[in-house]
Amino acid sequence: MEIRWEALTIDAREPLSLARWWARTLGWDVMDPDPAGVEVRPPDRHSSSLFFVRVDDAKLTKNRLHLDLYAEDQAAAVDGLIARGATRATVGQPDDAEWVVLRDPEGNEFCLLEPR
């Protein structure tokens, strides 16, 4: 039996707003929102997606799962993300880490790596 990853579902107080933020961050597209949630897919439409669903409660603790992203110019990407509402996060990473931990506008942690 083959199992494939279809989507990562993310709880959000404002799913459409957060979906738009992530779509812009990744260069992906917001698909037709519906009452069940909002899907964000890469332009090729064949890769896995992010699916944002509405919840009433705020995020309270560190994520148990997070995205690792990279950018050719890590410092410029961090500055751009912060200008759009991301914040830096300290979650126990070493001071000399080659990645930067950030939070999206609803507090979900993700890492921005140096290019490999």
N, CA, C and O atoms as CSV, one atom per row, in Angstrom:
chain,resi,resn,atom,element,x,y,z
A,1,MET,N,N,0.849,-1.179,0.000
A,1,MET,CA,C,0.000,0.000,0.000
A,1,MET,C,C,0.893,1.241,0.000
A,1,MET,O,O,1.774,1.389,0.848
A,2,GLU,N,N,0.654,2.111,-0.948
A,2,GLU,CA,C,1.409,3.356,-1.044
A,2,GLU,C,C,0.600,4.484,-0.412
A,2,GLU,O,O,-0.589,4.649,-0.687
A,3,ILE,N,N,1.264,5.246,0.432
A,3,ILE,CA,C,0.628,6.397,1.075
A,3,ILE,C,C,1.350,7.644,0.597
A,3,ILE,O,O,2.580,7.686,0.568
A,4,ARG,N,N,0.587,8.654,0.225
A,4,ARG,CA,C,1.169,9.909,-0.277
A,4,ARG,C,C,0.680,11.078,0.551
A,4,ARG,O,O,-0.436,11.075,1.070
A,5,TRP,N,N,1.523,12.060,0.662
A,5,TRP,CA,C,1.180,13.283,1.381
A,5,TRP,C,C,0.327,14.152,0.471
A,5,TRP,O,O,0.754,14.494,-0.632
A,6,GLU,N,N,-0.860,14.510,0.911
A,6,GLU,CA,C,-1.765,15.356,0.141
A,6,GLU,C,C,-1.686,16.806,0.594
A,6,GLU,O,O,-1.524,17.708,-0.227
A,7,ALA,N,N,-1.800,17.034,1.910
A,7,ALA,CA,C,-1.831,18.411,2.403
A,7,ALA,C,C,-1.399,18.450,3.859
A,7,ALA,O,O,-1.508,17.463,4.587
A,8,LEU,N,N,-0.917,19.591,4.258
A,8,LEU,CA,C,-0.674,19.888,5.662
A,8,LEU,C,C,-1.785,20.836,6.083
A,8,LEU,O,O,-1.926,21.916,5.509
A,9,THR,N,N,-2.573,20.448,7.076
A,9,THR,CA,C,-3.691,21.264,7.534
A,9,THR,C,C,-3.241,22.120,8.703
A,9,THR,O,O,-2.621,21.633,9.648
A,10,ILE,N,N,-3.561,23.400,8.626
A,10,ILE,CA,C,-3.126,24.372,9.627
A,10,ILE,C,C,-4.351,25.057,10.211
A,10,ILE,O,O,-5.163,25.623,9.480
A,11,ASP,N,N,-4.480,25.002,11.534
A,11,ASP,CA,C,-5.557,25.716,12.217
A,11,ASP,C,C,-5.281,27.212,12.160
A,11,ASP,O,O,-4.134,27.640,12.292
A,12,ALA,N,N,-6.324,28.004,11.964
A,12,ALA,CA,C,-6.153,29.459,11.870
A,12,ALA,C,C,-7.409,30.163,12.367
A,12,ALA,O,O,-8.527,29.702,12.139
A,13,ARG,N,N,-7.210,31.269,13.039
A,13,ARG,CA,C,-8.354,32.084,13.445
A,13,ARG,C,C,-8.917,32.829,12.242
A,13,ARG,O,O,-10.123,33.060,12.158
A,14,GLU,N,N,-8.045,33.205,11.311
A,14,GLU,CA,C,-8.436,33.894,10.073
A,14,GLU,C,C,-7.841,33.122,8.895
A,14,GLU,O,O,-6.810,33.526,8.358
A,15,PRO,N,N,-8.473,32.016,8.482
A,15,PRO,CA,C,-7.863,31.152,7.472
A,15,PRO,C,C,-7.571,31.821,6.133
A,15,PRO,O,O,-6.525,31.558,5.539
A,16,LEU,N,N,-8.455,32.669,5.647
A,16,LEU,CA,C,-8.212,33.299,4.350
A,16,LEU,C,C,-7.021,34.244,4.423
A,16,LEU,O,O,-6.184,34.255,3.521
A,17,SER,N,N,-6.939,35.027,5.475
A,17,SER,CA,C,-5.821,35.951,5.645
A,17,SER,C,C,-4.497,35.196,5.752
A,17,SER,O,O,-3.516,35.566,5.107
A,18,LEU,N,N,-4.469,34.144,6.563
A,18,LEU,CA,C,-3.233,33.382,6.721
A,18,LEU,C,C,-2.886,32.629,5.437
A,18,LEU,O,O,-1.711,32.521,5.086
A,19,ALA,N,N,-3.879,32.116,4.744
A,19,ALA,CA,C,-3.632,31.442,3.467
A,19,ALA,C,C,-3.011,32.413,2.464
A,19,ALA,O,O,-2.073,32.058,1.750
A,20,ARG,N,N,-3.527,33.616,2.413
A,20,ARG,CA,C,-2.956,34.624,1.500
A,20,ARG,C,C,-1.519,34.950,1.882
A,20,ARG,O,O,-0.676,35.125,1.002
A,21,TRP,N,N,-1.221,35.036,3.178
A,21,TRP,CA,C,0.136,35.330,3.635
A,21,TRP,C,C,1.090,34.222,3.181
A,21,TRP,O,O,2.164,34.501,2.648
A,22,TRP,N,N,0.692,32.963,3.394
A,22,TRP,CA,C,1.541,31.849,2.995
A,22,TRP,C,C,1.646,31.731,1.476
A,22,TRP,O,O,2.712,31.388,0.965
A,23,ALA,N,N,0.588,32.000,0.758
A,23,ALA,CA,C,0.643,31.958,-0.706
A,23,ALA,C,C,1.663,32.968,-1.216
A,23,ALA,O,O,2.464,32.653,-2.097
A,24,ARG,N,N,1.638,34.160,-0.674
A,24,ARG,CA,C,2.612,35.174,-1.096
A,24,ARG,C,C,4.025,34.753,-0.699
A,24,ARG,O,O,4.967,34.931,-1.472
A,25,THR,N,N,4.174,34.202,0.490
A,25,THR,CA,C,5.486,33.770,0.964
A,25,THR,C,C,6.092,32.710,0.052
A,25,THR,O,O,7.282,32.763,-0.259
A,26,LEU,N,N,5.287,31.759,-0.373
A,26,LEU,CA,C,5.789,30.631,-1.158
A,26,LEU,C,C,5.671,30.820,-2.665
A,26,LEU,O,O,6.197,30.012,-3.430
A,27,GLY,N,N,4.988,31.875,-3.104
A,27,GLY,CA,C,4.745,32.040,-4.531
A,27,GLY,C,C,3.712,31.051,-5.037
A,27,GLY,O,O,3.735,30.667,-6.206
A,28,TRP,N,N,2.799,30.635,-4.155
A,28,TRP,CA,C,1.753,29.681,-4.487
A,28,TRP,C,C,0.454,30.423,-4.737
A,28,TRP,O,O,0.406,31.651,-4.664
A,29,ASP,N,N,-0.600,29.673,-5.031
A,29,ASP,CA,C,-1.906,30.249,-5.345
A,29,ASP,C,C,-2.941,29.863,-4.297
A,29,ASP,O,O,-2.964,28.732,-3.811
A,30,VAL,N,N,-3.796,30.824,-3.960
A,30,VAL,CA,C,-4.946,30.535,-3.106
A,30,VAL,C,C,-6.033,29.968,-4.007
A,30,VAL,O,O,-6.433,30.596,-4.988
A,31,MET,N,N,-6.501,28.786,-3.670
A,31,MET,CA,C,-7.565,28.154,-4.437
A,31,MET,C,C,-8.903,28.713,-3.945
A,31,MET,O,O,-8.925,29.512,-3.009
A,32,ASP,N,N,-9.992,28.314,-4.547
A,32,ASP,CA,C,-11.312,28.826,-4.170
A,32,ASP,C,C,-11.618,28.513,-2.712
A,32,ASP,O,O,-11.767,27.346,-2.348
A,33,PRO,N,N,-11.714,29.555,-1.861
A,33,PRO,CA,C,-12.043,29.293,-0.457
A,33,PRO,C,C,-13.474,28.777,-0.333
A,33,PRO,O,O,-14.349,29.150,-1.114
A,34,ASP,N,N,-13.698,27.927,0.643
A,34,ASP,CA,C,-15.055,27.466,0.929
A,34,ASP,C,C,-15.218,27.368,2.445
A,34,ASP,O,O,-14.247,27.571,3.174
A,35,PRO,N,N,-16.404,27.066,2.930
A,35,PRO,CA,C,-16.618,27.030,4.380
A,35,PRO,C,C,-15.721,26.028,5.115
A,35,PRO,O,O,-15.447,26.199,6.303
A,36,ALA,N,N,-15.266,24.990,4.419
A,36,ALA,CA,C,-14.405,23.996,5.061
A,36,ALA,C,C,-12.999,24.525,5.299
A,36,ALA,O,O,-12.315,24.068,6.215
A,37,GLY,N,N,-12.558,25.482,4.490
A,37,GLY,CA,C,-11.217,26.017,4.646
A,37,GLY,C,C,-10.695,26.614,3.357
A,37,GLY,O,O,-11.426,26.787,2.382
A,38,VAL,N,N,-9.408,26.923,3.381
A,38,VAL,CA,C,-8.762,27.573,2.243
A,38,VAL,C,C,-7.509,26.778,1.893
A,38,VAL,O,O,-6.670,26.509,2.752
A,39,GLU,N,N,-7.396,26.410,0.626
A,39,GLU,CA,C,-6.246,25.643,0.162
A,39,GLU,C,C,-5.274,26.555,-0.574
A,39,GLU,O,O,-5.672,27.450,-1.320
A,40,VAL,N,N,-3.984,26.302,-0.343
A,40,VAL,CA,C,-2.906,27.009,-1.036
A,40,VAL,C,C,-2.076,25.941,-1.736
A,40,VAL,O,O,-1.594,24.999,-1.107
A,41,ARG,N,N,-1.916,26.105,-3.063
A,41,ARG,CA,C,-1.201,25.106,-3.864
A,41,ARG,C,C,-0.096,25.761,-4.684
A,41,ARG,O,O,-0.198,26.930,-5.056
A,42,PRO,N,N,0.966,24.996,-4.965
A,42,PRO,CA,C,1.991,25.505,-5.867
A,42,PRO,C,C,1.436,25.622,-7.282
A,42,PRO,O,O,0.452,24.962,-7.615
A,43,PRO,N,N,2.052,26.449,-8.112
A,43,PRO,CA,C,1.539,26.658,-9.467
A,43,PRO,C,C,1.397,25.375,-10.286
A,43,PRO,O,O,0.529,25.302,-11.155
A,44,ASP,N,N,2.230,24.363,-10.029
A,44,ASP,CA,C,2.133,23.129,-10.827
A,44,ASP,C,C,0.900,22.290,-10.474
A,44,ASP,O,O,0.547,21.365,-11.207
A,45,ARG,N,N,0.259,22.606,-9.372
A,45,ARG,CA,C,-0.973,21.941,-8.919
A,45,ARG,C,C,-0.798,20.446,-8.632
A,45,ARG,O,O,-1.767,19.776,-8.275
A,46,HIS,N,N,0.409,19.916,-8.779
A,46,HIS,CA,C,0.628,18.489,-8.578
A,46,HIS,C,C,1.277,18.181,-7.236
A,46,HIS,O,O,1.259,17.033,-6.791
A,47,SER,N,N,1.839,19.169,-6.598
A,47,SER,CA,C,2.511,18.958,-5.325
A,47,SER,C,C,1.513,19.049,-4.181
A,47,SER,O,O,0.362,19.438,-4.374
A,48,SER,N,N,1.964,18.689,-3.003
A,48,SER,CA,C,1.130,18.779,-1.807
A,48,SER,C,C,0.758,20.227,-1.535
A,48,SER,O,O,1.399,21.155,-2.029
A,49,SER,N,N,-0.285,20.402,-0.744
A,49,SER,CA,C,-0.788,21.750,-0.487
A,49,SER,C,C,-0.811,22.051,1.004
A,49,SER,O,O,-0.562,21.182,1.840
A,50,LEU,N,N,-1.115,23.293,1.310
A,50,LEU,CA,C,-1.419,23.723,2.675
A,50,LEU,C,C,-2.913,23.992,2.716
A,50,LEU,O,O,-3.466,24.587,1.791
A,51,PHE,N,N,-3.572,23.553,3.792
A,51,PHE,CA,C,-5.014,23.734,3.918
A,51,PHE,C,C,-5.287,24.396,5.263
A,51,PHE,O,O,-4.937,23.857,6.313
A,52,PHE,N,N,-5.909,25.557,5.223
A,52,PHE,CA,C,-6.148,26.359,6.422
A,52,PHE,C,C,-7.604,26.229,6.841
A,52,PHE,O,O,-8.512,26.477,6.048
A,53,VAL,N,N,-7.823,25.838,8.096
A,53,VAL,CA,C,-9.177,25.668,8.623
A,53,VAL,C,C,-9.390,26.602,9.812
A,53,VAL,O,O,-8.469,26.882,10.578
A,54,ARG,N,N,-10.621,27.072,9.942
A,54,ARG,CA,C,-10.959,28.013,11.014
A,54,ARG,C,C,-11.083,27.300,12.360
A,54,ARG,O,O,-11.721,26.255,12.482
A,55,VAL,N,N,-10.448,27.907,13.363
A,55,VAL,CA,C,-10.621,27.501,14.757
A,55,VAL,C,C,-10.846,28.764,15.571
A,55,VAL,O,O,-10.415,29.848,15.178
A,56,ASP,N,N,-11.514,28.624,16.695
A,56,ASP,CA,C,-11.783,29.788,17.540
A,56,ASP,C,C,-10.668,30.080,18.532
A,56,ASP,O,O,-10.492,31.225,18.949
A,57,ASP,N,N,-9.921,29.064,18.911
A,57,ASP,CA,C,-8.903,29.257,19.939
A,57,ASP,C,C,-7.577,29.706,19.335
A,57,ASP,O,O,-7.236,29.354,18.206
A,58,ALA,N,N,-6.844,30.487,20.110
A,58,ALA,CA,C,-5.529,30.965,19.691
A,58,ALA,C,C,-4.488,29.866,19.923
A,58,ALA,O,O,-4.684,28.985,20.760
A,59,LYS,N,N,-3.396,29.925,19.185
A,59,LYS,CA,C,-2.286,28.996,19.368
A,59,LYS,C,C,-1.610,29.317,20.698
A,59,LYS,O,O,-1.333,30.481,20.987
A,60,LEU,N,N,-1.344,28.295,21.505
A,60,LEU,CA,C,-0.805,28.532,22.843
A,60,LEU,C,C,0.608,28.018,23.055
A,60,LEU,O,O,1.332,28.566,23.886
A,61,THR,N,N,1.026,26.982,22.331
A,61,THR,CA,C,2.339,26.394,22.570
A,61,THR,C,C,3.098,26.240,21.259
A,61,THR,O,O,2.556,26.445,20.173
A,62,LYS,N,N,4.373,25.871,21.394
A,62,LYS,CA,C,5.229,25.652,20.233
A,62,LYS,C,C,4.664,24.525,19.365
A,62,LYS,O,O,4.116,23.545,19.869
A,63,ASN,N,N,4.813,24.688,18.053
A,63,ASN,CA,C,4.384,23.652,17.106
A,63,ASN,C,C,5.127,22.348,17.373
A,63,ASN,O,O,6.285,22.365,17.790
A,64,ARG,N,N,4.472,21.232,17.136
A,64,ARG,CA,C,5.133,19.930,17.170
A,64,ARG,C,C,5.629,19.560,15.775
A,64,ARG,O,O,6.384,18.601,15.616
A,65,LEU,N,N,5.213,20.307,14.780
A,65,LEU,CA,C,5.578,20.087,13.385
A,65,LEU,C,C,5.739,21.466,12.765
A,65,LEU,O,O,4.937,22.361,13.032
A,66,HIS,N,N,6.772,21.650,11.935
A,66,HIS,CA,C,6.929,22.960,11.296
A,66,HIS,C,C,7.527,22.795,9.906
A,66,HIS,O,O,8.071,21.744,9.566
A,67,LEU,N,N,7.418,23.842,9.120
A,67,LEU,CA,C,7.984,23.862,7.775
A,67,LEU,C,C,9.421,24.357,7.832
A,67,LEU,O,O,9.733,25.283,8.581
A,68,ASP,N,N,10.294,23.744,7.046
A,68,ASP,CA,C,11.648,24.236,6.816
A,68,ASP,C,C,11.685,24.768,5.394
A,68,ASP,O,O,11.445,24.029,4.439
A,69,LEU,N,N,11.982,26.037,5.259
A,69,LEU,CA,C,12.057,26.703,3.960
A,69,LEU,C,C,13.481,27.186,3.754
A,69,LEU,O,O,14.255,27.249,4.710
A,70,TYR,N,N,13.839,27.527,2.530
A,70,TYR,CA,C,15.135,28.152,2.299
A,70,TYR,C,C,14.982,29.266,1.288
A,70,TYR,O,O,14.026,29.310,0.513
A,71,ALA,N,N,15.947,30.164,1.318
A,71,ALA,CA,C,15.982,31.274,0.368
A,71,ALA,C,C,17.425,31.493,-0.048
A,71,ALA,O,O,18.345,31.294,0.746
A,72,GLU,N,N,17.621,31.901,-1.287
A,72,GLU,CA,C,18.975,32.177,-1.771
A,72,GLU,C,C,19.639,33.280,-0.954
A,72,GLU,O,O,20.841,33.219,-0.697
A,73,ASP,N,N,18.875,34.282,-0.545
A,73,ASP,CA,C,19.383,35.357,0.308
A,73,ASP,C,C,18.578,35.328,1.602
A,73,ASP,O,O,17.544,35.986,1.727
A,74,GLN,N,N,19.075,34.551,2.559
A,74,GLN,CA,C,18.347,34.335,3.804
A,74,GLN,C,C,18.054,35.643,4.531
A,74,GLN,O,O,16.926,35.861,4.973
A,75,ALA,N,N,19.051,36.515,4.662
A,75,ALA,CA,C,18.862,37.763,5.413
A,75,ALA,C,C,17.789,38.641,4.774
A,75,ALA,O,O,16.939,39.191,5.474
A,76,ALA,N,N,17.823,38.775,3.457
A,76,ALA,CA,C,16.814,39.589,2.771
A,76,ALA,C,C,15.431,38.964,2.917
A,76,ALA,O,O,14.442,39.675,3.096
A,77,ALA,N,N,15.359,37.643,2.841
A,77,ALA,CA,C,14.066,36.965,2.994
A,77,ALA,C,C,13.512,37.161,4.398
A,77,ALA,O,O,12.317,37.410,4.563
A,78,VAL,N,N,14.368,37.052,5.412
A,78,VAL,CA,C,13.923,37.284,6.794
A,78,VAL,C,C,13.384,38.700,6.930
A,78,VAL,O,O,12.306,38.903,7.490
A,79,ASP,N,N,14.123,39.677,6.425
A,79,ASP,CA,C,13.661,41.073,6.502
A,79,ASP,C,C,12.311,41.248,5.811
A,79,ASP,O,O,11.427,41.922,6.339
A,80,GLY,N,N,12.150,40.649,4.641
A,80,GLY,CA,C,10.891,40.758,3.909
A,80,GLY,C,C,9.728,40.110,4.644
A,80,GLY,O,O,8.624,40.652,4.667
A,81,LEU,N,N,9.975,38.950,5.245
A,81,LEU,CA,C,8.918,38.268,5.995
A,81,LEU,C,C,8.518,39.059,7.232
A,81,LEU,O,O,7.334,39.158,7.556
A,82,ILE,N,N,9.499,39.618,7.919
A,82,ILE,CA,C,9.195,40.434,9.102
A,82,ILE,C,C,8.407,41.673,8.696
A,82,ILE,O,O,7.481,42.074,9.401
A,83,ALA,N,N,8.760,42.276,7.580
A,83,ALA,CA,C,8.018,43.451,7.100
A,83,ALA,C,C,6.561,43.105,6.796
A,83,ALA,O,O,5.693,43.977,6.845
A,84,ARG,N,N,6.286,41.833,6.481
A,84,ARG,CA,C,4.925,41.394,6.158
A,84,ARG,C,C,4.202,40.742,7.330
A,84,ARG,O,O,3.110,40.202,7.155
A,85,GLY,N,N,4.799,40.785,8.535
A,85,GLY,CA,C,4.071,40.306,9.706
A,85,GLY,C,C,4.657,39.118,10.431
A,85,GLY,O,O,4.130,38.725,11.471
A,86,ALA,N,N,5.726,38.531,9.925
A,86,ALA,CA,C,6.385,37.450,10.659
A,86,ALA,C,C,7.162,38.053,11.827
A,86,ALA,O,O,7.485,39.241,11.823
A,87,THR,N,N,7.454,37.231,12.815
A,87,THR,CA,C,8.279,37.659,13.950
A,87,THR,C,C,9.342,36.598,14.199
A,87,THR,O,O,9.151,35.422,13.890
A,88,ARG,N,N,10.459,37.031,14.759
A,88,ARG,CA,C,11.513,36.086,15.135
A,88,ARG,C,C,11.065,35.294,16.353
A,88,ARG,O,O,10.312,35.792,17.190
A,89,ALA,N,N,11.537,34.052,16.442
A,89,ALA,CA,C,11.175,33.191,17.565
A,89,ALA,C,C,12.423,32.525,18.127
A,89,ALA,O,O,13.337,32.164,17.385
A,90,THR,N,N,12.449,32.370,19.420
A,90,THR,CA,C,13.494,31.608,20.086
A,90,THR,C,C,12.836,30.368,20.668
A,90,THR,O,O,11.985,30.456,21.554
A,91,VAL,N,N,13.241,29.211,20.157
A,91,VAL,CA,C,12.627,27.956,20.589
A,91,VAL,C,C,13.680,26.954,21.058
A,91,VAL,O,O,13.422,25.752,21.119
A,92,GLY,N,N,14.870,27.462,21.389
A,92,GLY,CA,C,15.939,26.587,21.840
A,92,GLY,C,C,17.018,26.345,20.808
A,92,GLY,O,O,17.910,25.528,21.034
A,93,GLN,N,N,16.959,27.037,19.678
A,93,GLN,CA,C,17.981,26.863,18.661
A,93,GLN,C,C,19.307,27.453,19.160
A,93,GLN,O,O,19.300,28.406,19.939
A,94,PRO,N,N,20.450,26.892,18.714
A,94,PRO,CA,C,21.742,27.438,19.130
A,94,PRO,C,C,21.958,28.844,18.569
A,94,PRO,O,O,21.381,29.209,17.545
A,95,ASP,N,N,22.789,29.621,19.247
A,95,ASP,CA,C,23.063,30.993,18.807
A,95,ASP,C,C,23.684,31.039,17.416
A,95,ASP,O,O,23.463,31.995,16.672
A,96,ASP,N,N,24.459,30.015,17.058
A,96,ASP,CA,C,25.138,30.002,15.758
A,96,ASP,C,C,24.388,29.154,14.720
A,96,ASP,O,O,24.992,28.675,13.760
A,97,ALA,N,N,23.107,28.972,14.905
A,97,ALA,CA,C,22.309,28.160,13.978
A,97,ALA,C,C,22.364,28.736,12.569
A,97,ALA,O,O,22.421,29.953,12.387
A,98,GLU,N,N,22.347,27.858,11.582
A,98,GLU,CA,C,22.339,28.276,10.180
A,98,GLU,C,C,20.921,28.508,9.681
A,98,GLU,O,O,20.705,28.675,8.481
A,99,TRP,N,N,19.971,28.520,10.578
A,99,TRP,CA,C,18.576,28.771,10.238
A,99,TRP,C,C,18.023,29.833,11.170
A,99,TRP,O,O,18.552,30.067,12.257
A,100,VAL,N,N,16.969,30.460,10.733
A,100,VAL,CA,C,16.276,31.469,11.532
A,100,VAL,C,C,14.877,30.934,11.801
A,100,VAL,O,O,14.181,30.502,10.882
A,101,VAL,N,N,14.474,30.967,13.059
A,101,VAL,CA,C,13.126,30.532,13.409
A,101,VAL,C,C,12.225,31.761,13.418
A,101,VAL,O,O,12.524,32.768,14.059
A,102,LEU,N,N,11.124,31.654,12.697
A,102,LEU,CA,C,10.156,32.749,12.599
A,102,LEU,C,C,8.772,32.227,12.955
A,102,LEU,O,O,8.532,31.020,12.994
A,103,ARG,N,N,7.872,33.163,13.211
A,103,ARG,CA,C,6.454,32.834,13.397
A,103,ARG,C,C,5.658,33.593,12.347
A,103,ARG,O,O,5.935,34.758,12.064
A,104,ASP,N,N,4.665,32.919,11.770
A,104,ASP,CA,C,3.774,33.601,10.832
A,104,ASP,C,C,2.842,34.528,11.617
A,104,ASP,O,O,2.912,34.543,12.846
A,105,PRO,N,N,1.984,35.291,10.968
A,105,PRO,CA,C,1.137,36.249,11.689
A,105,PRO,C,C,0.212,35.638,12.754
A,105,PRO,O,O,-0.286,36.364,13.614
A,106,GLU,N,N,-0.025,34.325,12.714
A,106,GLU,CA,C,-0.842,33.694,13.757
A,106,GLU,C,C,-0.004,32.898,14.750
A,106,GLU,O,O,-0.547,32.181,15.591
A,107,GLY,N,N,1.327,33.023,14.653
A,107,GLY,CA,C,2.197,32.415,15.651
A,107,GLY,C,C,2.737,31.040,15.332
A,107,GLY,O,O,3.376,30.429,16.189
A,108,ASN,N,N,2.510,30.526,14.136
A,108,ASN,CA,C,3.025,29.208,13.755
A,108,ASN,C,C,4.498,29.310,13.395
A,108,ASN,O,O,4.875,30.089,12.519
A,109,GLU,N,N,5.339,28.518,14.074
A,109,GLU,CA,C,6.769,28.570,13.815
A,109,GLU,C,C,7.128,27.899,12.491
A,109,GLU,O,O,6.500,26.928,12.069
A,110,PHE,N,N,8.154,28.448,11.855
A,110,PHE,CA,C,8.759,27.834,10.675
A,110,PHE,C,C,10.207,28.271,10.635
A,110,PHE,O,O,10.572,29.270,11.256
A,111,CYS,N,N,11.036,27.537,9.913
A,111,CYS,CA,C,12.459,27.855,9.835
A,111,CYS,C,C,12.814,28.310,8.430
A,111,CYS,O,O,12.290,27.801,7.439
A,112,LEU,N,N,13.711,29.276,8.368
A,112,LEU,CA,C,14.247,29.725,7.090
A,112,LEU,C,C,15.728,29.369,7.082
A,112,LEU,O,O,16.522,29.935,7.834
A,113,LEU,N,N,16.084,28.427,6.223
A,113,LEU,CA,C,17.438,27.903,6.152
A,113,LEU,C,C,18.273,28.684,5.156
A,113,LEU,O,O,17.754,29.365,4.272
A,114,GLU,N,N,19.588,28.565,5.326
A,114,GLU,CA,C,20.488,29.061,4.291
A,114,GLU,C,C,20.393,28.096,3.113
A,114,GLU,O,O,20.057,26.928,3.304
A,115,PRO,N,N,20.682,28.563,1.897
A,115,PRO,CA,C,20.615,27.646,0.749
A,115,PRO,C,C,21.619,26.511,0.906
A,115,PRO,O,O,22.688,26.678,1.492
A,116,ARG,N,N,21.252,25.371,0.375
A,116,ARG,CA,C,22.137,24.196,0.490
A,116,ARG,C,C,22.872,23.958,-0.789
A,116,ARG,O,O,23.660,23.017,-0.883
